[in-house]
Amino acid sequence: MGITGGRVFLTKKQRNIALKDEIPGRKIDIRRSLLRAASMTKNVGVKYVIVVIILSILVYFGIFDYLKSLSAPLARAFLVSPAALPITVTYAVNSMAAILMAGESIKAGIVAWKDALIALFIGRIIFAIISEFPRHSFPFYV
């Protein structure tokens, strides 16, 4: 719509914009953006490795099986499988760690993808009730 309007309302002289051949500082900006992207990738990678190591240790020692037996009544209340309950609780605290935990749990065969998605959804609802609603919505209604 904007392109059509520009073609109709602007004269040919107004449409021709002279650009410089070289943009000053372009190489510096590319280098800076690459460094920023590498830093962000490193931060995510470090968190991913930490979560994978912790999950591997917990699976090795059978913590998930123990928690599954303890949390079966609570899991039924939240409509998730007992093995997916740690994903729900983790999402209520840290969403990125919960997503990584869900992926690794699916990969390890601890939970099915359907249970992981339900757990992430319920964790999101709990996070919204605990954290987002009091900070953002509640002050408008008081």
HELIX and SHEET records of a PDB file:
HELIX    1   1 GLY A    2  PHE A    9  1                                   8    
HELIX    2   2 LYS A   12  ARG A   15  1                                   4    
HELIX    3   3 ARG A   26  TYR A   60  1                                  35    
HELIX    4   4 ILE A   63  LEU A   70  1                                   8    
HELIX    5   5 ALA A   72  PHE A   78  1                                   7    
HELIX    6   6 PRO A   82  ALA A   84  5                                   3    
HELIX    7   7 LEU A   85  VAL A   93  1                                   9    
HELIX    8   8 SER A   95  ALA A  108  1                                  14    
HELIX    9   9 TRP A  113  PHE A  127  1                                  15    
HELIX   10  10 ALA A  128  SER A  137  3                                  10    
HELIX   11  11 PHE A  138  TYR A  141  1                                   4    
END                                                                             
